Amino acid sequence: MPPDGHRSSGQAPFQGVVLCCTALTPDVRTKLAETAAQMGALTKLDLTADVTHLIVGSITTPKYRYVAKDRPDIAVLSPAWVEAVRVAWMEGDDDLDLEAIENEHRLPPFFGLQISITGFEEMEQRSNIERTVASNGGTYSGDMTRSTTHLLVADASVKSAKYIHARQWGINTVSLKWFEDSIIRGMALDESLYAPELPREQQGLGAFRQSPLRERTVLGKRGRPTTALESKSHEGSSRRKLRKATSLRLEGQSQDFWQEISAKDVQVDTSVVDAWGDETRASELASESARRTSTHNTLSINQLEKPPVFAHSEGLFGGHCILPFGFDESKLKAIKKYIEPNGAAIASSVEELIAASESDSSTCAYLLMPHDYPSTDLPRVPSSVCLITEWWIERSIQGKRALDPSEDVLSRPLPRLSDCSGTTICITGFTGVDYRQIAQALTIIGFSYQDKLLPSTSLLISGSTEMRKEKAYYAAKHQIPVVSADWLWSTMRAGRRKPMDKFLIKLSKPDPESSNKESPSSGNSARDESSAQK
């Protein structure tokens, strides 16, 4: 590229650009790669040394964190940047200022973050932090909730209620220096290096590289084809680049999906070690990646050329193609022991699961995960693949039929709610698997589960409209609202706490004799109600 950033009119705007993406859905990533290829760019699945631009959907991924620490030569942009350049280029601007478009779409350092503060007494400083957060892509909140991502702590002596709750809730607690350094770097830095308890001179050591490994690719003002011949030549070149990009995506699909699965590791191109700046670590990561890929039998490109066809076996899980993910070896062995003899086909990779879902509409393709697994660490799958947990297996075996996860919310991954802190829930009218799973689910969702009904209980969920008189009178006496199980199902489906009005169960007036009895245990009442129904 010429040193002044200008190119001849026959050159595409992205010539010399090498893209890499993170935290984008497969369809968005594919469309972006195709559009970029038409403008002369290459798209890499892995973060190699020749990558010039990283397109980001979330700033919490390993690729983003690595670039923030070691690759100041890479521009970090929002997905809208590619489309913005395409629109400007198609409009025929003879003086296309790509650098200005790039600057406009740079991802701000606090993109998607919700930040609160504690220990800052001066109003002017608090106001300055609030303005800085907003101007750098974040959301400032004076109150801290479970949806808060970062709590800025003034100094190590601060042990406020906010700080204590942040540690309990797993919210990042960081010093003011993290805030300042992230703005200087232009990216959110590793929070673990900025613990408020560390002396200021030790905070942020090694957090980011000051000088780049190589000079960053700068997109300047570039022309576009001006003659019909040049345009025709460019169109043919774009088609060839598009075919090449498609081929590259196919060849790297297996590795790319495994990278999505393994959220804690970053794929390494071992032929370009300086992409990581640490040859030893690169070798270790590459070996670990190869071992895992081998262990999980990821399909080769030759195997993927012809999608696998799964025979529909008889049995409870016949017609179901299942890929277990996130289980240790012992649990995985137990899962296979139950589902394979019952007719399920076990996929060996995400690609195989997707191929099964697309090749036969009668095949149910399920990604099976632990019920307490964080959904943010899951591989990207299309809508044709359904997410389920191991509870689906247990519930289906109990019901003697393969449940439809779209109808049974306890078979699906559990949501994490931000508006249920301080709500204590007791349950009644549930038995067996339902009783145990609901009790666990309430805690995972974010409520506090209480085995015994007490005056301090916030809410009682009933699996039946016919409650024991003692428990109904006790709830009425202590003004504890009682709702049907439908309230919980509705809340889980919506991913937020639903109003209780439509789900309230009308209670009888308190009976002095019954309501003065000791608080009835939730567990015992469930069994008693079950016996009464029998």
N, C-alpha and C positions, 0 to 999 in steps of 0.2 A: 504494500500500500504506500502511496506517495506520502512523504513526510508531512505535507500540509493538510492531509485528510481529504483532499479532493480526488475525484476519480473521473475518468473519461465518461462521456455520455453513454457508452455501450456497457458499462458495468452495472451489475445489480446492487441494490443498496446494502445487502447483507453479505457481499463477497468478503471472505476472510473471517466471517463471524462463525463461532462454534458455540452452540447452545447446549445447555443441560437444564433439566427441569426437576423440581422437587415438590411433593405434596400436591400434585395435580391429578385429577382423575384420568384414566386411560383415554377416554374420548377427547377430553380437552387437550391432553398431551399430543395425541395423534394429529388433531386438526392444527395445532400450533406448529408442529414439526413440518406438516405439509405446506402450510402458508410460508413458513420461514425458508423452506427449501426452494420455493418458487422465486424467492428473492435472493437466492445464492448462499444461504446458510447451511451448515451441517448441524445435525442434532445428535449429541452423544447421550447414551443411557447412563454412562458412568462419568464421574467427575475427574477427567483426565487432565494432564498438564496443558493441553491446547485449548481447553474450554475458555471462552472469553466472556460469556454472559450466563448467569444463572436466573432462570425464571421460577419465581417462588409463589406457592400458594399458602404456605405456613412457615413461620420462622422457627419452629421447634424441631425441625428435622436435622439429622446428622450432616447432610450436605450443607445446609445453611450454616450450621455451627462451625463446620470445618472452614468454609470460606471466610466466615467472620474472623477466625483465628489466624489462618495461614495464607489466604489468597486475596490480598488487597488489589491484585491485578484484574479480578473478575468483577464485572458490573452486576449488581443484584437488582432485578427489575420485576415489575408486576406483569402478569400475562397479557394485559391490555396493550403493552408496548408493541408487540408484534403486529397487532391489528392496526394500531395507530400509524406505524410506518407503512404498512400496506396501503392504507387509505390515502396517505399523503403521496405515496409513490404513484398510485393509480390516477390521482388527480392531475398528474403531469407537471408537478412543480419542477421547473428547470433548476431551481436553486434549493434543493431539498436539504434542510438543516437537521440531519439525523442526531447530532449531538444535543440539540435543544429538545427533541422528542425524547431522547434517552433520559435527559435530566428530569423531564417532566414526569417520567414513569419510574423513577428510582423508588425502590421500596423503602419507606421511612423506617428508622431503627425500632420504633415501638409499635409496628404494624400488628394489629389484633390483640395488643396487650391491654389489660385493665390494671391500672396502677393506683395504689393508695399510699399514704404516708403516715408516719408516727414519730413523735419526738421533736418535730420542727415547730418551735414556738413563735418565731417571727412571722408575722402575717405577710410581709413583703416577700419573704423567701417561699412561703407556701404558695402564694399567688404566682410567683415566677415558675415554680415547679409545675403547677397546673397548666399554665400557658405553654410551657415547653413540651409537656406530655402531648397536649392537643396538637401542637404544630409539628410534632414528629410522629404522627400516626396512631397514638395511643388514646385511651379513654381514662380520664382522671375521675376518681370517686373519693369523696371525703369519707364515706362509710365503706368498710371492708365487708365483702360477702364471700361466699364460697366461689363465686365466679371471678373474683380478683385473682390476677396472675402474679403480681409482684407487690410487695410491701417495702417501700423505702424506709429504712431505719436510720435515724439521725446519728446515733453512735451506739457503742457497745453497752452503755449503761442503761439504755432504754429497754424496759421489760413491761411494756404496756399490755393492756388486754388485747389490743390488736396484734401485737407481736406474739403473745401466747397462743391466740387462736390461729394465727397464720402458721405457726409451727405444727399445731395439731391438725390443721386442714391440708397440710402439704403445699402451702403457698410459698413461693420463693421470697425469702427475706434477704434483701441486698442493701448495701451501703450506698450513700450518695455518690461515691466514686464510680460505682457501676453505671449509674445514671449519666454521669459526666463523660466517662470513657466510651459508653455506647454511642453518645452523640458525636464524639470526636471520630470514632471509627465509622459511624453511619450504619451500624448494625448492632443488634442486641448481643451482648457478649455473654460468656459462660458465667452463670450466676454463682457457681461453686467457688469461684476465685474472688468473690467480693462479699464474703460473709461479714456481717457487721461486727462480729467478735474479733476479727483480725485487726491488728494495728494498721493504720492507713498506709504506711509505707510498704506493707506486705500485700495489700489488696491489689488485685489485677495483675500480679506478676505473671508474665507469659500469656496474657489474655489475648493479645493480637500483635501481629507482625507490623512493624512500623514501615519497613521498606519492602516493596513487592519483589517476587522472584524474577519477574520479567516486566517489561513495560506493558502497561495496559493498552488494549486496542481501543482507540478513540475513533468514533464515527463522526466524521465532519460533514461538510456540505457536499453533496454529490449530485451529479446530473443523472438523467435517465435517457433511454434510447430515444433518438429524435427522428430516425428514418425508418421507413417500412421494413427495409432489409435488416436493419439492426434489431427491430422489434421481433421479426420472424426468427432471427437467429437466437435472440434471448428466450423466446417462447420454447424453442426446441431444447435449448440448454436447460431450462427450468424443468421440462418434462423429464429429461435424463436425470437431473438432480433429485426430482421427486421419486422416480423409480429406485434410485440408489438409496435414498433415505428410507423408503419403505423396506427395502431389502435389509438395511442395517438394523431397523427396528425388529424385524422378524428374527434375525440372527441373535439379537441380544435379549429377546423376550424372556427366555428362561432366567437369565441372570437378573434381569430387571425386576421380575416378579419376586425372586428370592430376596432382592435388596429391599423391596417394599415390606416383605414379611419380617426380615431381621432389622428392626428399627434401631437397634443399639449399635449395629456395625455399619460401616460404609464400604461399598464395593471398591476395590482397588484394581486399576489397570497396571499389572506388574511390569509391563513393558515401559511404563513411564513413571518411574519411582519418584521423580522430583515433584509429581503432583501432590505428594504428601509431605515432602521435605524430611522424611524420616525413613530411611531404607529398611531398618530393622523392623519398625512397626508395620510398614507396608507389607513386608514379607510375612509377618505373623498374621495380619488380617487376611491376606490372600490365601494362606494355608488354611485358616479357619473357615473362610468362605468355601474353599474347595471341599473341605471335609463335610461341611453341612450340606452342600449341594449333592455330594455323593450319598450321604446318609438318607436324604429325602428323595432320591431317585428322580431328580429334575429331568424332564424330557429333553432329548437332544433335538436339533433342528430337523434331522431326518425323521425322527418320530413324529414331529408336529406337522409334517407335510400332509399326513393323512390322519384326520382326527380319529381318536379311538371310538369304537362303538361298544357300548355296554349292553350286554344281554340282560333282559328284564327277568330276574330270578323270582321265584315264588318266595313268599314269606312276608313277615310284618313290614320289612323295609325294602321289599322288592320294588324296582323302578327308581331307587334313590342312589345317586352318586354322591359320596360324602368325602370331604377332605378334612381330616382332623388337623387342627393347628393350635400350637401353644401348650400342648400337653407334654409332660415328661414321659420317659419310656414306659414306666410301670402303668401309668394311667392310659397311655395309648394302647398298650397291650390289652388292658381290660376292656376298653371301648371296642376294639376290633373283635374281641371274644364274643361280645353281645350282638354287634350289628352284622358282621359277615355271615354267620350261620343263619341269620334272619333275612338274607337276601340282598343286603346292601353291597354296592360296588365301592371300593376304596380308591379314590383318586390319589395319585402320587405327587401331584403338583397343581398349582393354581391353573396353569395352562390346560392341563388335562381336564380339570373341573369345568372350566369355561367352554372347552371344546365339547364336552358332554352336554352342557346346557344348550348349546347352539345347534348341535347336530341332530338332536331328537327332542321335540317339544314335549314328549310324554315322560322324559327323564327329569326328576326333581334334583337339581344340583344344590347341595348344601355345604357351606363352609362352617365346620363345627369347631367351637372355641370353648374354653372354660367360662363358667357363668360370671366369674369375677375378673375376667380379662379386660383391660382397658381398650375400648373400641378404637382409640387413636393409633394403636400399634398394629392394626389389622392390615392385611394386603388389600389393595384396591381390586374390587370385583364389580362386574356389571350388574344391572338390576335383575338379570336372569338367574343370578346366584343368590340364594337366600342365606342369611346369617342365623345360625342356631347355636345353642349351648348344649352341654351334656345333659342338662335337665330335660331337653326334648326327648332324649332316648329313654330316660327314666319314666317320664310322663306317658310316652307312647306305649312302653311295655306295660305300665300299670293300666292304661286304658284299652290295651289290646288292639290298638290301631295306630297307624302313623298319623300323628296330629298335624294339622295345617298350621305352621308357625305364624301365618298372617292373622289367624284367629286366636291363637293361644299365646298371650304376651309373655308368659313365664318360660316359653320355649326359646325366646329370642334374647339377644344381648340386653342387659339392663341399662336403662338411662341413668345418668348422674344429674340430680336436680340441685339447683342452687338456691331454691326458695323454701327449703324444708328444715333448716337449722332450728333446733330448739323444740321441734315437734316430736312428742313421745307417743308411740302408737302401740296399742295392745290389740290382739286379734282373738276371735272366737268363731266357732262354727266351722272350723277347718280340721281335717284329719289327715293322717299319713303324710304322703309326699307333699300335698298342698300346704299343710301346716308348716312343715320344716322349710320348704322353699320360700314361702311368703315371709317367714320370720327372717331368713337370711337376706332376701331381696330388699326388705325395708331398710336394713342397715347399709347395704351396698348403694341403694338409691340416694341415701343421705338422711333418712329419718333415724330416730332413736327407737329401737325396739324394746318393749317392756313385756316380760313374760307374765307379770301379775297386774291385774287392774287395780290401780291406786287412785287416790284423789288427785294426784299430780298428773295423771294420764291426760294427754291432750286430745286423743281420738281413739275410738274403738271401732275396728272394722269387723263386720259380721259376715260370715259366709252363708248365713241363712236368715230369713226374716223372722223365724221362730227362735227366739232367744230364751235361755233359762230366766225365769222370773227374777231370781236373786240378782243375776248380773244386770238385767234390764233396770231393776229398781235401784241398784247401786249406781249405775251410770246416770240415771235420772236425778238421784239425790245429789250427786256431786257435779251435775251439769256437764257431764262428759258427752259430747256429741257422738252419735253412733251412725255409721254409714255402711252401705252395702259394699260388697267386694267390687261392684262395678265402678265405684269411685277410684279404687286403686288401679284397675285395668285402664280406665280412661286417662288417669294421670300418667301412667307408664307409656301409653300410646302417644300422648301429646308431648311427652318429654318436659312437662311443666306441671306444677300443682294446679289441679282443677278446682273450681268452686264446689262446695259440698251441698249446696241447696237442693239440687235435684236427686241427691243420693242419700239424704237423711232418712233414717228409720224412725218412725214415730214410736216413742216409748210410753209405757203406761205410767200413771202417777206413782210416785214412790210409796211403797208399803213400809210403814215404820218397822214392823217386825222383821221383814226380809232385808231391808236396806241397812239395818244396824249390824248385820252379820259381818264377819271378817271378809275382807276382799277376796272374791273368787279367783282362783288361779286360772289363767288363760289355757294352759296346757290341759289341766284336769277337765275343764268345762268342755273342751273340744272332744275329749274322749267320752264324757258323759252324754253329750248331745248325740254323738255317733251311736252310742248304745240305745238311746231313746228312740232314734229313728229306726233302728233295726227292730 
